Amino acid sequence: MAEFQVLYPNEYVFRTALYGMATYRLPWFDAHLWAYAEHYGIAEILSEDFEHGRLYGTVWVRNPFVEMGLA
């Protein structure tokens, strides 16, 4: 905990996750990951679970395996 900032849940993160499920049809856990990024101002998510190159709200998603030619 001394090395990294801990991002805690709050009502806004929870409501944003619900919004992500309804708007972007994200699964519950993916919606939470996106909601944290959206709320805390994280500009990019690296994941193979989202659509590569898509902008969700203010968060870009990149699949690193696509760029390596592995996906």
PDB file with SEQRES, HELIX, SHEET and CRYST1 records, atoms N, CA, C and O in Angstrom:
SEQRES   1 A   71  MET ALA GLU PHE GLN VAL LEU TYR PRO ASN GLU TYR VAL          
SEQRES   2 A   71  PHE ARG THR ALA LEU TYR GLY MET ALA THR TYR ARG LEU          
SEQRES   3 A   71  PRO TRP PHE ASP ALA HIS LEU TRP ALA TYR ALA GLU HIS          
SEQRES   4 A   71  TYR GLY ILE ALA GLU ILE LEU SER GLU ASP PHE GLU HIS          
SEQRES   5 A   71  GLY ARG LEU TYR GLY THR VAL TRP VAL ARG ASN PRO PHE          
SEQRES   6 A   71  VAL GLU MET GLY LEU ALA                                      
HELIX    1 AA1 GLU A   11  TYR A   24  1                                  14    
HELIX    2 AA2 TRP A   28  TYR A   40  1                                  13    
HELIX    3 AA3 PRO A   64  GLU A   67  1                                   4    
SHEET    1 AA1 3 GLU A  44  LEU A  46  0                                        
SHEET    2 AA1 3 VAL A  59  ARG A  62  1                                        
SHEET    3 AA1 3 LEU A  55  TYR A  56 -1                                        
CRYST1    1.000    1.000    1.000  90.00  90.00  90.00 P 1           1          
ATOM      1  N   MET A   1       0.813  -1.183   0.000  1.00  0.00           N  
ATOM      2  CA  MET A   1       0.000   0.000   0.000  1.00  0.00           C  
ATOM      3  C   MET A   1       0.862   1.254   0.000  1.00  0.00           C  
ATOM      4  O   MET A   1       0.390   2.334  -0.357  1.00  0.00           O  
ATOM      5  N   ALA A   2       2.111   1.117   0.395  1.00  0.00           N  
ATOM      6  CA  ALA A   2       3.003   2.271   0.375  1.00  0.00           C  
ATOM      7  C   ALA A   2       3.493   2.571  -1.042  1.00  0.00           C  
ATOM      8  O   ALA A   2       3.861   3.705  -1.348  1.00  0.00           O  
ATOM      9  N   GLU A   3       3.496   1.567  -1.893  1.00  0.00           N  
ATOM     10  CA  GLU A   3       4.005   1.716  -3.256  1.00  0.00           C  
ATOM     11  C   GLU A   3       2.978   2.274  -4.234  1.00  0.00           C  
ATOM     12  O   GLU A   3       3.330   3.015  -5.152  1.00  0.00           O  
ATOM     13  N   PHE A   4       1.695   1.916  -4.038  1.00  0.00           N  
ATOM     14  CA  PHE A   4       0.664   2.266  -5.004  1.00  0.00           C  
ATOM     15  C   PHE A   4      -0.510   2.937  -4.314  1.00  0.00           C  
ATOM     16  O   PHE A   4      -0.819   2.653  -3.157  1.00  0.00           O  
ATOM     17  N   GLN A   5      -1.151   3.820  -5.037  1.00  0.00           N  
ATOM     18  CA  GLN A   5      -2.354   4.456  -4.528  1.00  0.00           C  
ATOM     19  C   GLN A   5      -3.500   3.442  -4.535  1.00  0.00           C  
ATOM     20  O   GLN A   5      -3.716   2.754  -5.533  1.00  0.00           O  
ATOM     21  N   VAL A   6      -4.222   3.351  -3.440  1.00  0.00           N  
ATOM     22  CA  VAL A   6      -5.366   2.447  -3.342  1.00  0.00           C  
ATOM     23  C   VAL A   6      -6.620   3.206  -3.767  1.00  0.00           C  
ATOM     24  O   VAL A   6      -6.905   4.287  -3.252  1.00  0.00           O  
ATOM     25  N   LEU A   7      -7.360   2.634  -4.702  1.00  0.00           N  
ATOM     26  CA  LEU A   7      -8.589   3.258  -5.181  1.00  0.00           C  
ATOM     27  C   LEU A   7      -9.765   2.579  -4.492  1.00  0.00           C  
ATOM     28  O   LEU A   7     -10.010   1.390  -4.694  1.00  0.00           O  
ATOM     29  N   TYR A   8     -10.478   3.327  -3.692  1.00  0.00           N  
ATOM     30  CA  TYR A   8     -11.565   2.775  -2.904  1.00  0.00           C  
ATOM     31  C   TYR A   8     -12.903   2.953  -3.616  1.00  0.00           C  
ATOM     32  O   TYR A   8     -13.096   3.917  -4.356  1.00  0.00           O  
ATOM     33  N   PRO A   9     -13.826   2.017  -3.388  1.00  0.00           N  
ATOM     34  CA  PRO A   9     -15.152   2.153  -3.980  1.00  0.00           C  
ATOM     35  C   PRO A   9     -15.961   3.236  -3.269  1.00  0.00           C  
ATOM     36  O   PRO A   9     -15.731   3.546  -2.100  1.00  0.00           O  
ATOM     37  N   ASN A  10     -16.888   3.786  -3.993  1.00  0.00           N  
ATOM     38  CA  ASN A  10     -17.826   4.747  -3.413  1.00  0.00           C  
ATOM     39  C   ASN A  10     -19.127   4.664  -4.217  1.00  0.00           C  
ATOM     40  O   ASN A  10     -19.233   3.886  -5.165  1.00  0.00           O  
ATOM     41  N   GLU A  11     -20.093   5.461  -3.832  1.00  0.00           N  
ATOM     42  CA  GLU A  11     -21.390   5.405  -4.499  1.00  0.00           C  
ATOM     43  C   GLU A  11     -21.282   5.760  -5.977  1.00  0.00           C  
ATOM     44  O   GLU A  11     -21.954   5.149  -6.808  1.00  0.00           O  
ATOM     45  N   TYR A  12     -20.444   6.739  -6.315  1.00  0.00           N  
ATOM     46  CA  TYR A  12     -20.312   7.150  -7.703  1.00  0.00           C  
ATOM     47  C   TYR A  12     -19.736   6.021  -8.564  1.00  0.00           C  
ATOM     48  O   TYR A  12     -20.200   5.801  -9.683  1.00  0.00           O  
ATOM     49  N   VAL A  13     -18.734   5.309  -8.054  1.00  0.00           N  
ATOM     50  CA  VAL A  13     -18.147   4.193  -8.800  1.00  0.00           C  
ATOM     51  C   VAL A  13     -19.205   3.116  -9.037  1.00  0.00           C  
ATOM     52  O   VAL A  13     -19.309   2.574 -10.137  1.00  0.00           O  
ATOM     53  N   PHE A  14     -19.984   2.809  -8.010  1.00  0.00           N  
ATOM     54  CA  PHE A  14     -21.030   1.804  -8.125  1.00  0.00           C  
ATOM     55  C   PHE A  14     -22.071   2.214  -9.173  1.00  0.00           C  
ATOM     56  O   PHE A  14     -22.454   1.409 -10.023  1.00  0.00           O  
ATOM     57  N   ARG A  15     -22.519   3.458  -9.106  1.00  0.00           N  
ATOM     58  CA  ARG A  15     -23.520   3.939 -10.066  1.00  0.00           C  
ATOM     59  C   ARG A  15     -22.956   4.002 -11.487  1.00  0.00           C  
ATOM     60  O   ARG A  15     -23.672   3.743 -12.454  1.00  0.00           O  
ATOM     61  N   THR A  16     -21.699   4.340 -11.607  1.00  0.00           N  
ATOM     62  CA  THR A  16     -21.065   4.366 -12.927  1.00  0.00           C  
ATOM     63  C   THR A  16     -20.955   2.956 -13.495  1.00  0.00           C  
ATOM     64  O   THR A  16     -21.128   2.762 -14.698  1.00  0.00           O  
ATOM     65  N   ALA A  17     -20.672   1.975 -12.652  1.00  0.00           N  
ATOM     66  CA  ALA A  17     -20.631   0.579 -13.100  1.00  0.00           C  
ATOM     67  C   ALA A  17     -22.005   0.134 -13.605  1.00  0.00           C  
ATOM     68  O   ALA A  17     -22.101  -0.549 -14.625  1.00  0.00           O  
ATOM     69  N   LEU A  18     -23.048   0.513 -12.906  1.00  0.00           N  
ATOM     70  CA  LEU A  18     -24.406   0.193 -13.372  1.00  0.00           C  
ATOM     71  C   LEU A  18     -24.672   0.849 -14.727  1.00  0.00           C  
ATOM     72  O   LEU A  18     -25.272   0.241 -15.613  1.00  0.00           O  
ATOM     73  N   TYR A  19     -24.221   2.089 -14.877  1.00  0.00           N  
ATOM     74  CA  TYR A  19     -24.357   2.804 -16.145  1.00  0.00           C  
ATOM     75  C   TYR A  19     -23.602   2.069 -17.253  1.00  0.00           C  
ATOM     76  O   TYR A  19     -24.111   1.936 -18.366  1.00  0.00           O  
ATOM     77  N   GLY A  20     -22.387   1.590 -16.954  1.00  0.00           N  
ATOM     78  CA  GLY A  20     -21.588   0.861 -17.938  1.00  0.00           C  
ATOM     79  C   GLY A  20     -22.252  -0.424 -18.377  1.00  0.00           C  
ATOM     80  O   GLY A  20     -22.165  -0.802 -19.545  1.00  0.00           O  
ATOM     81  N   MET A  21     -22.922  -1.106 -17.445  1.00  0.00           N  
ATOM     82  CA  MET A  21     -23.650  -2.322 -17.801  1.00  0.00           C  
ATOM     83  C   MET A  21     -24.808  -2.001 -18.743  1.00  0.00           C  
ATOM     84  O   MET A  21     -25.019  -2.687 -19.744  1.00  0.00           O  
ATOM     85  N   ALA A  22     -25.555  -0.948 -18.407  1.00  0.00           N  
ATOM     86  CA  ALA A  22     -26.742  -0.601 -19.188  1.00  0.00           C  
ATOM     87  C   ALA A  22     -26.385   0.010 -20.544  1.00  0.00           C  
ATOM     88  O   ALA A  22     -27.005  -0.318 -21.556  1.00  0.00           O  
ATOM     89  N   THR A  23     -25.401   0.885 -20.567  1.00  0.00           N  
ATOM     90  CA  THR A  23     -25.077   1.629 -21.786  1.00  0.00           C  
ATOM     91  C   THR A  23     -24.188   0.853 -22.736  1.00  0.00           C  
ATOM     92  O   THR A  23     -24.456   0.793 -23.935  1.00  0.00           O  
ATOM     93  N   TYR A  24     -23.130   0.259 -22.204  1.00  0.00           N  
ATOM     94  CA  TYR A  24     -22.143  -0.421 -23.043  1.00  0.00           C  
ATOM     95  C   TYR A  24     -22.292  -1.938 -23.033  1.00  0.00           C  
ATOM     96  O   TYR A  24     -21.528  -2.644 -23.691  1.00  0.00           O  
ATOM     97  N   ARG A  25     -23.281  -2.443 -22.282  1.00  0.00           N  
ATOM     98  CA  ARG A  25     -23.526  -3.879 -22.154  1.00  0.00           C  
ATOM     99  C   ARG A  25     -22.297  -4.634 -21.659  1.00  0.00           C  
ATOM    100  O   ARG A  25     -21.988  -5.726 -22.136  1.00  0.00           O  
ATOM    101  N   LEU A  26     -21.607  -4.039 -20.704  1.00  0.00           N  
ATOM    102  CA  LEU A  26     -20.437  -4.667 -20.113  1.00  0.00           C  
ATOM    103  C   LEU A  26     -20.857  -5.658 -19.038  1.00  0.00           C  
ATOM    104  O   LEU A  26     -21.838  -5.419 -18.334  1.00  0.00           O  
ATOM    105  N   PRO A  27     -20.136  -6.765 -18.898  1.00  0.00           N  
ATOM    106  CA  PRO A  27     -20.378  -7.653 -17.760  1.00  0.00           C  
ATOM    107  C   PRO A  27     -20.072  -6.912 -16.457  1.00  0.00           C  
ATOM    108  O   PRO A  27     -19.347  -5.917 -16.459  1.00  0.00           O  
ATOM    109  N   TRP A  28     -20.619  -7.392 -15.364  1.00  0.00           N  
ATOM    110  CA  TRP A  28     -20.526  -6.696 -14.075  1.00  0.00           C  
ATOM    111  C   TRP A  28     -19.084  -6.360 -13.679  1.00  0.00           C  
ATOM    112  O   TRP A  28     -18.817  -5.218 -13.305  1.00  0.00           O  
ATOM    113  N   PHE A  29     -18.163  -7.294 -13.747  1.00  0.00           N  
ATOM    114  CA  PHE A  29     -16.789  -7.033 -13.312  1.00  0.00           C  
ATOM    115  C   PHE A  29     -16.061  -6.087 -14.278  1.00  0.00           C  
ATOM    116  O   PHE A  29     -15.280  -5.241 -13.840  1.00  0.00           O  
ATOM    117  N   ASP A  30     -16.307  -6.222 -15.561  1.00  0.00           N  
ATOM    118  CA  ASP A  30     -15.714  -5.294 -16.534  1.00  0.00           C  
ATOM    119  C   ASP A  30     -16.264  -3.884 -16.337  1.00  0.00           C  
ATOM    120  O   ASP A  30     -15.533  -2.901 -16.463  1.00  0.00           O  
ATOM    121  N   ALA A  31     -17.549  -3.795 -16.029  1.00  0.00           N  
ATOM    122  CA  ALA A  31     -18.160  -2.485 -15.770  1.00  0.00           C  
ATOM    123  C   ALA A  31     -17.519  -1.819 -14.564  1.00  0.00           C  
ATOM    124  O   ALA A  31     -17.327  -0.603 -14.555  1.00  0.00           O  
ATOM    125  N   HIS A  32     -17.184  -2.608 -13.543  1.00  0.00           N  
ATOM    126  CA  HIS A  32     -16.509  -2.050 -12.361  1.00  0.00           C  
ATOM    127  C   HIS A  32     -15.118  -1.537 -12.721  1.00  0.00           C  
ATOM    128  O   HIS A  32     -14.724  -0.446 -12.309  1.00  0.00           O  
ATOM    129  N   LEU A  33     -14.387  -2.325 -13.485  1.00  0.00           N  
ATOM    130  CA  LEU A  33     -13.041  -1.905 -13.893  1.00  0.00           C  
ATOM    131  C   LEU A  33     -13.112  -0.594 -14.660  1.00  0.00           C  
ATOM    132  O   LEU A  33     -12.336   0.327 -14.407  1.00  0.00           O  
ATOM    133  N   TRP A  34     -14.051  -0.515 -15.600  1.00  0.00           N  
ATOM    134  CA  TRP A  34     -14.228   0.718 -16.359  1.00  0.00           C  
ATOM    135  C   TRP A  34     -14.661   1.872 -15.470  1.00  0.00           C  
ATOM    136  O   TRP A  34     -14.177   2.992 -15.637  1.00  0.00           O  
ATOM    137  N   ALA A  35     -15.565   1.621 -14.525  1.00  0.00           N  
ATOM    138  CA  ALA A  35     -16.075   2.677 -13.643  1.00  0.00           C  
ATOM    139  C   ALA A  35     -14.957   3.273 -12.796  1.00  0.00           C  
ATOM    140  O   ALA A  35     -14.921   4.487 -12.597  1.00  0.00           O  
ATOM    141  N   TYR A  36     -14.050   2.447 -12.297  1.00  0.00           N  
ATOM    142  CA  TYR A  36     -12.902   2.966 -11.547  1.00  0.00           C  
ATOM    143  C   TYR A  36     -12.053   3.868 -12.426  1.00  0.00           C  
ATOM    144  O   TYR A  36     -11.652   4.952 -12.004  1.00  0.00           O  
ATOM    145  N   ALA A  37     -11.776   3.424 -13.650  1.00  0.00           N  
ATOM    146  CA  ALA A  37     -10.975   4.245 -14.566  1.00  0.00           C  
ATOM    147  C   ALA A  37     -11.688   5.557 -14.873  1.00  0.00           C  
ATOM    148  O   ALA A  37     -11.062   6.617 -14.880  1.00  0.00           O  
ATOM    149  N   GLU A  38     -12.976   5.492 -15.123  1.00  0.00           N  
ATOM    150  CA  GLU A  38     -13.762   6.686 -15.432  1.00  0.00           C  
ATOM    151  C   GLU A  38     -13.749   7.659 -14.251  1.00  0.00           C  
ATOM    152  O   GLU A  38     -13.506   8.852 -14.429  1.00  0.00           O  
ATOM    153  N   HIS A  39     -14.006   7.154 -13.067  1.00  0.00           N  
ATOM    154  CA  HIS A  39     -14.109   8.006 -11.870  1.00  0.00           C  
ATOM    155  C   HIS A  39     -12.761   8.611 -11.465  1.00  0.00           C  
ATOM    156  O   HIS A  39     -12.684   9.792 -11.127  1.00  0.00           O  
ATOM    157  N   TYR A  40     -11.717   7.810 -11.499  1.00  0.00           N  
ATOM    158  CA  TYR A  40     -10.415   8.269 -11.017  1.00  0.00           C  
ATOM    159  C   TYR A  40      -9.536   8.877 -12.112  1.00  0.00           C  
ATOM    160  O   TYR A  40      -8.370   9.184 -11.863  1.00  0.00           O  
ATOM    161  N   GLY A  41     -10.074   9.054 -13.309  1.00  0.00           N  
ATOM    162  CA  GLY A  41      -9.344   9.754 -14.366  1.00  0.00           C  
ATOM    163  C   GLY A  41      -8.235   8.948 -15.015  1.00  0.00           C  
ATOM    164  O   GLY A  41      -7.246   9.513 -15.481  1.00  0.00           O  
ATOM    165  N   ILE A  42      -8.389   7.638 -15.049  1.00  0.00           N  
ATOM    166  CA  ILE A  42      -7.406   6.779 -15.715  1.00  0.00           C  
ATOM    167  C   ILE A  42      -7.781   6.738 -17.201  1.00  0.00           C  
ATOM    168  O   ILE A  42      -8.882   6.315 -17.553  1.00  0.00           O  
ATOM    169  N   ALA A  43      -6.885   7.166 -18.049  1.00  0.00           N  
ATOM    170  CA  ALA A  43      -7.215   7.396 -19.459  1.00  0.00           C  
ATOM    171  C   ALA A  43      -7.310   6.128 -20.295  1.00  0.00           C  
ATOM    172  O   ALA A  43      -7.966   6.131 -21.337  1.00  0.00           O  
ATOM    173  N   GLU A  44      -6.664   5.035 -19.861  1.00  0.00           N  
ATOM    174  CA  GLU A  44      -6.596   3.850 -20.712  1.00  0.00           C  
ATOM    175  C   GLU A  44      -6.653   2.582 -19.880  1.00  0.00           C  
ATOM    176  O   GLU A  44      -6.087   2.511 -18.789  1.00  0.00           O  
ATOM    177  N   ILE A  45      -7.347   1.582 -20.410  1.00  0.00           N  
ATOM    178  CA  ILE A  45      -7.379   0.241 -19.826  1.00  0.00           C  
ATOM    179  C   ILE A  45      -6.719  -0.702 -20.815  1.00  0.00           C  
ATOM    180  O   ILE A  45      -7.054  -0.698 -21.999  1.00  0.00           O  
ATOM    181  N   LEU A  46      -5.792  -1.501 -20.339  1.00  0.00           N  
ATOM    182  CA  LEU A  46      -5.190  -2.554 -21.153  1.00  0.00           C  
ATOM    183  C   LEU A  46      -5.890  -3.858 -20.792  1.00  0.00           C  
ATOM    184  O   LEU A  46      -5.751  -4.354 -19.674  1.00  0.00           O  
ATOM    185  N   SER A  47      -6.633  -4.406 -21.728  1.00  0.00           N  
ATOM    186  CA  SER A  47      -7.395  -5.613 -21.452  1.00  0.00           C  
ATOM    187  C   SER A  47      -7.796  -6.287 -22.748  1.00  0.00           C  
ATOM    188  O   SER A  47      -8.012  -5.621 -23.761  1.00  0.00           O  
ATOM    189  N   GLU A  48      -7.897  -7.601 -22.719  1.00  0.00           N  
ATOM    190  CA  GLU A  48      -8.408  -8.322 -23.872  1.00  0.00           C  
ATOM    191  C   GLU A  48      -9.905  -8.575 -23.743  1.00  0.00           C  
ATOM    192  O   GLU A  48     -10.508  -9.166 -24.639  1.00  0.00           O  
ATOM    193  N   ASP A  49     -10.514  -8.135 -22.643  1.00  0.00           N  
ATOM    194  CA  ASP A  49     -11.933  -8.378 -22.396  1.00  0.00           C  
ATOM    195  C   ASP A  49     -12.851  -7.320 -22.990  1.00  0.00           C  
ATOM    196  O   ASP A  49     -14.057  -7.546 -23.094  1.00  0.00           O  
ATOM    197  N   PHE A  50     -12.319  -6.186 -23.376  1.00  0.00           N  
ATOM    198  CA  PHE A  50     -13.109  -5.111 -23.958  1.00  0.00           C  
ATOM    199  C   PHE A  50     -12.871  -5.067 -25.462  1.00  0.00           C  
ATOM    200  O   PHE A  50     -12.012  -5.783 -25.976  1.00  0.00           O  
ATOM    201  N   GLU A  51     -13.625  -4.233 -26.165  1.00  0.00           N  
ATOM    202  CA  GLU A  51     -13.436  -4.066 -27.599  1.00  0.00           C  
ATOM    203  C   GLU A  51     -12.205  -3.184 -27.847  1.00  0.00           C  
ATOM    204  O   GLU A  51     -12.139  -2.052 -27.368  1.00  0.00           O  
ATOM    205  N   HIS A  52     -11.245  -3.707 -28.591  1.00  0.00           N  
ATOM    206  CA  HIS A  52      -9.988  -3.007 -28.846  1.00  0.00           C  
ATOM    207  C   HIS A  52     -10.226  -1.678 -29.566  1.00  0.00           C  
ATOM    208  O   HIS A  52     -10.968  -1.615 -30.547  1.00  0.00           O  
ATOM    209  N   GLY A  53      -9.590  -0.627 -29.067  1.00  0.00           N  
ATOM    210  CA  GLY A  53      -9.637   0.680 -29.712  1.00  0.00           C  
ATOM    211  C   GLY A  53     -10.898   1.477 -29.453  1.00  0.00           C  
ATOM    212  O   GLY A  53     -11.091   2.534 -30.054  1.00  0.00           O  
ATOM    213  N   ARG A  54     -11.753   1.001 -28.581  1.00  0.00           N  
ATOM    214  CA  ARG A  54     -13.025   1.688 -28.328  1.00  0.00           C  
ATOM    215  C   ARG A  54     -12.884   2.675 -27.178  1.00  0.00           C  
ATOM    216  O   ARG A  54     -12.115   2.464 -26.240  1.00  0.00           O  
ATOM    217  N   LEU A  55     -13.641   3.748 -27.277  1.00  0.00           N  
ATOM    218  CA  LEU A  55     -13.720   4.749 -26.219  1.00  0.00           C  
ATOM    219  C   LEU A  55     -15.007   4.514 -25.440  1.00  0.00           C  
ATOM    220  O   LEU A  55     -16.101   4.612 -25.996  1.00  0.00           O  
ATOM    221  N   TYR A  56     -14.877   4.205 -24.162  1.00  0.00           N  
ATOM    222  CA  TYR A  56     -16.012   4.047 -23.253  1.00  0.00           C  
ATOM    223  C   TYR A  56     -16.011   5.280 -22.355  1.00  0.00           C  
ATOM    224  O   TYR A  56     -15.140   5.416 -21.495  1.00  0.00           O  
ATOM    225  N   GLY A  57     -16.962   6.167 -22.541  1.00  0.00           N  
ATOM    226  CA  GLY A  57     -16.958   7.409 -21.765  1.00  0.00           C  
ATOM    227  C   GLY A  57     -15.713   8.204 -22.111  1.00  0.00           C  
ATOM    228  O   GLY A  57     -15.557   8.667 -23.240  1.00  0.00           O  
ATOM    229  N   THR A  58     -14.825   8.361 -21.134  1.00  0.00           N  
ATOM    230  CA  THR A  58     -13.562   9.070 -21.368  1.00  0.00           C  
ATOM    231  C   THR A  58     -12.360   8.128 -21.354  1.00  0.00           C  
ATOM    232  O   THR A  58     -11.217   8.586 -21.362  1.00  0.00           O  
ATOM    233  N   VAL A  59     -12.606   6.825 -21.333  1.00  0.00           N  
ATOM    234  CA  VAL A  59     -11.549   5.825 -21.175  1.00  0.00           C  
ATOM    235  C   VAL A  59     -11.365   5.040 -22.474  1.00  0.00           C  
ATOM    236  O   VAL A  59     -12.309   4.442 -22.988  1.00  0.00           O  
ATOM    237  N   TRP A  60     -10.143   5.052 -22.992  1.00  0.00           N  
ATOM    238  CA  TRP A  60      -9.794   4.254 -24.167  1.00  0.00           C  
ATOM    239  C   TRP A  60      -9.417   2.851 -23.717  1.00  0.00           C  
ATOM    240  O   TRP A  60      -8.843   2.668 -22.643  1.00  0.00           O  
ATOM    241  N   VAL A  61      -9.742   1.862 -24.541  1.00  0.00           N  
ATOM    242  CA  VAL A  61      -9.383   0.475 -24.249  1.00  0.00           C  
ATOM    243  C   VAL A  61      -8.465  -0.028 -25.342  1.00  0.00           C  
ATOM    244  O   VAL A  61      -8.705   0.168 -26.533  1.00  0.00           O  
ATOM    245  N   ARG A  62      -7.412  -0.678 -24.900  1.00  0.00           N  
ATOM    246  CA  ARG A  62      -6.442  -1.231 -25.852  1.00  0.00           C  
ATOM    247  C   ARG A  62      -6.141  -2.670 -25.468  1.00  0.00           C  
ATOM    248  O   ARG A  62      -5.850  -2.965 -24.309  1.00  0.00           O  
ATOM    249  N   ASN A  63      -6.214  -3.554 -26.440  1.00  0.00           N  
ATOM    250  CA  ASN A  63      -5.841  -4.949 -26.242  1.00  0.00           C  
ATOM    251  C   ASN A  63      -4.386  -5.087 -26.671  1.00  0.00           C  
ATOM    252  O   ASN A  63      -4.091  -4.992 -27.862  1.00  0.00           O  
ATOM    253  N   PRO A  64      -3.473  -5.307 -25.736  1.00  0.00           N  
ATOM    254  CA  PRO A  64      -2.056  -5.365 -26.096  1.00  0.00           C  
ATOM    255  C   PRO A  64      -1.714  -6.548 -26.995  1.00  0.00           C  
ATOM    256  O   PRO A  64      -0.696  -6.518 -27.686  1.00  0.00           O  
ATOM    257  N   PHE A  65      -2.541  -7.581 -26.998  1.00  0.00           N  
ATOM    258  CA  PHE A  65      -2.258  -8.755 -27.823  1.00  0.00           C  
ATOM    259  C   PHE A  65      -2.570  -8.490 -29.294  1.00  0.00           C  
ATOM    260  O   PHE A  65      -1.972  -9.119 -30.168  1.00  0.00           O  
ATOM    261  N   VAL A  66      -3.485  -7.581 -29.582  1.00  0.00           N  
ATOM    262  CA  VAL A  66      -3.779  -7.215 -30.972  1.00  0.00           C  
ATOM    263  C   VAL A  66      -2.563  -6.554 -31.596  1.00  0.00           C  
ATOM    264  O   VAL A  66      -2.205  -6.846 -32.737  1.00  0.00           O  
ATOM    265  N   GLU A  67      -1.934  -5.669 -30.850  1.00  0.00           N  
ATOM    266  CA  GLU A  67      -0.774  -4.949 -31.374  1.00  0.00           C  
ATOM    267  C   GLU A  67       0.444  -5.850 -31.539  1.00  0.00           C  
ATOM    268  O   GLU A  67       1.341  -5.547 -32.325  1.00  0.00           O  
ATOM    269  N   MET A  68       0.476  -6.958 -30.797  1.00  0.00           N  
ATOM    270  CA  MET A  68       1.574  -7.899 -30.918  1.00  0.00           C  
ATOM    271  C   MET A  68       1.280  -8.959 -31.982  1.00  0.00           C  
ATOM    272  O   MET A  68       2.134  -9.792 -32.288  1.00  0.00           O  
ATOM    273  N   GLY A  69       0.068  -8.925 -32.545  1.00  0.00           N  
ATOM    274  CA  GLY A  69      -0.309  -9.903 -33.554  1.00  0.00           C  
ATOM    275  C   GLY A  69      -0.692 -11.238 -32.979  1.00  0.00           C  
ATOM    276  O   GLY A  69      -0.675 -12.237 -33.697  1.00  0.00           O  
ATOM    277  N   LEU A  70      -1.042 -11.296 -31.690  1.00  0.00           N  
ATOM    278  CA  LEU A  70      -1.380 -12.551 -31.028  1.00  0.00           C  
ATOM    279  C   LEU A  70      -2.874 -12.778 -30.916  1.00  0.00           C  
ATOM    280  O   LEU A  70      -3.301 -13.874 -30.552  1.00  0.00           O  
ATOM    281  N   ALA A  71      -3.675 -11.777 -31.215  1.00  0.00           N  
ATOM    282  CA  ALA A  71      -5.132 -11.950 -31.048  1.00  0.00           C  
ATOM    283  C   ALA A  71      -5.820 -12.145 -32.375  1.00  0.00           C  
ATOM    284  O   ALA A  71      -7.039 -12.305 -32.421  1.00  0.00           O  
TER     285      ALA A  71                                                      
END                                                                             
